[in-house]
Amino acid sequence: MATNKKDHILAIISESDLSFLLEPVLKSLGYEVVICADQKTANKHLATETPILVIVSEKLNDGNGLDFAYNFLQKLPLVPVILLTKEDSIDLLKTCMHIGINNYLSTPLTAEAVKTAVMGSINKARQAREWILLEGKRATASLKEQVDELQTLTHLGKSINRSLNLNNVLTSVVDI
């Protein structure tokens, strides 16, 4: 289920009958759904909003869904993308893997297949983000310890410097 009121799924689907079938299934998962019929409209939306998931048709009115997915994933690699196809093919699946597409759906669609693909992709992306945050915290914890040690040494050096009688130290240095 959606965890944030602003979480939404962006679907770029040229076929109105598919978007009509897909929208209620996605809404039943608790997400807002934004449907765009072409890449131009989708890019305008993406200029101001970042979806939790993108579903894109293989063929769009104004271009190729694979090209759109590739360009999108270059900018936002942690947002999962699902490709919607009319038919399965091994070459298409290989291309999806090379691009970084998380999952695919082929027609005829079933509500259960859509829900499984969407929730699986969102959960996997969420796990990846959590892992990245955890690794970032681990890396910064080590750096924080080093900074704390340097601050302690700086404080110690300043204390020692203040306690020295500079006239005696300089006289000793000159006498040597």
SULMOFEN-V536276 format. One line per field, one symbol per residue. ss: DSSP state (h for helix, s for strand, l for the rest). burial: I if it has 16 or more other ideal C-beta (glycine too) atoms within 10 Angstrom, else O. Layout:
# SULMOFEN-V536276
ss=???
burial=???
This chain:
# SULMOFEN-V536276
ss=lllllllssssslllhhhhhhhhhhhhhlllsssssllhhhhhhhhllllllssssslssllsshhhhhhhhhhhllllssssssllllhhhhhhhhhhlllssssllllhhhhhhhhhhhhhhhhhhhhhhhhhhhhhhhhhhhhhhhhhhhhhhhhhhhhhllhhhhhhhhhhl
burial=OOOOOOIIIIIIIIIOOIIOIIIOIIOOIOIIIIIIIOIOOIOOIIOOOOIIIIIIIIOIOOOOIIOIIIOIIOOOOOIIIIIIIOOOOOOIOOIIOOIOIIIIIOOOOOOOOIOOIIOOIIOOIOOOOOOOOOOOOOOOOOOOOOOOOOOOOOOOOOOOOOOOOOOOOOOOOOOO
